Amino acid sequence: MKDVDIYTDGACSGNPGPGGWAAILKYKTHEKEISGFESKTTNNRMELTAVIKALEMLKESCSVSIYSDSKYFCDAILKGWAKKWKENNWKRGKNGPALNCDLWDTLLKLLDNHDVKIYWVKGHAGHPENERCDKLAVSAIENFRKA
């Protein structure tokens, strides 16, 4: 099984507002940057989209380490919240409906295809790949504004 490191970030100019997402995939000496844009979205949607788009790049089951500064993503997976939301028909118990269930559903299916470890990294704290992802995500927004 291939060992792949994935670094992700999402950004939003206003929340909701124009958003960008980015990911860096590393396998041995190979590295790939991907990024994208949505005209009206939220920061949480961009964080999840970054992970989804990165996992969709993998053509076979891999051992994957995902590094994200999103507590929303990390906690929902590591603490089992997202799976519970799905089991409860996308409800968060007394707290009402789960948000972004379309993305969570896709993400849970993708995560099941791989052996995944998730690591939270502090954002804007000098982590090289996290800083690069942030710049890529913000650039995706800026490029849209220029167009």
N, C-alpha and C positions, 0 to 999 in steps of 0.2 A: 504494500500500500504506500502510495506517495505521501510524503510529508509536505503540506502546503501551509504557509503562513498568510493570513489575510488581515489587513489593516483597513479600517473603514471610518468614515465620518460623513455627517450630514450637516447642512447649513441652511438657514432660512433668513431671508431679509424681510422681517416682519413675521409674525407667527399667528395666523397664516399669512403667506406671501410667496414670492418667488423663492424656489429652493433648489439646492444643488446637493448631489451626493458624489462620493468618490470612494474608491478602494484600490489598494495595492495588493497584488498577489505575488508571493515569492515561492519558487520551487527550485531548490539547489541554487544554481547561479542565474536562473531566469527570473525576470521580474516584469510584471505587466501592470500598468496604471489604467483604470477605467473611471469614467465620470459621466454625469448626466444632469439634466435639468427638468424641473416641472414648474409651470407658470404660477400655479396656486396650490400651496401645500403647507405642511407643517414640518417643524424640525424633526419630530418623532418619525414621521413618514419617511423623511429623507434618511434618517439613521437606519431604519429597517430596509429601505430600498437599497442602500449601499451593500448591506450584507447579502440580500437576495441576489443582486446583480453579480456579486463576486462568486457566490456559490453556483450560480447558473453557468459560470465560465468553466467549471470543472466537468470534465467529460467522463470521469469514472469515480468510484468511491475512493476517498482519500482520508488520511489522517490530517485534520484541519485544526489549526490554532487560529482563533479569531480574536483580534485586539480591537476594542472599541472604547470610546470615551462616553458612550451612552449607557447610563444607569438603567434607563427604560428598557433597552434591549437586553443588557447583561442580566439584570435582576429578573426580568420576566422569564428568561430561559433558565438561568441557574437556580432560581427559587421555585421553578415549576408553575409560575403563574399562568403563562401562555397556554400550557397544556390544560390547566384547570379551566381557563376561560373557554377553551374549545369544548371540553367535556360538558360544560354548563351552557352549551349553546350560545357562546360568546357573551356570557353575563359574568360580571365580577361580584357576584353575590349581592349584598345589600348596597353596593356602590354603583349599581346600574350596569349599563351595557359596556362591554370592552370596546375600546376604540381601535381602529385600524385592523379589524378582524380579517379583512381581505389579505392584507400583507402578512399578518401572523399565520394565517392558514397556509399560505405559500411557503413561508419561512420554515414552519414546522415540518412540512413535507421534505423540503430540501435538507434540513438538518438530519433527518432520519436516514439520508443516503450516505452519510459520512460518520466517521469517528471524530467527534468535535469536542474541543476544549475552548472555553471562552475566558478571556482575560479583560478585565476593566483596566483602562489606563486613564490617568488624569489628563483631561484636555488642556491644551494651551500651557503645557508644563515642560516643553522641550523634548518630548518623545519624537524622534526624527520622522518616523513614518506617519504618526498621527498629525504632525505639523504639515507634512506634505499632503495628506488627504484633506486637511482643512483648506489648504491653499487651492487644491484642485476643485473642491466643492464650491468654494467662494468664486473661483474663476468661472465655473459653469454658470453661475448667476450673472456675473459681470458680462460674460460673452453674450448672454441672452439680451441684456440691456443695450448692448452695442448694436445688436442686429436690428 
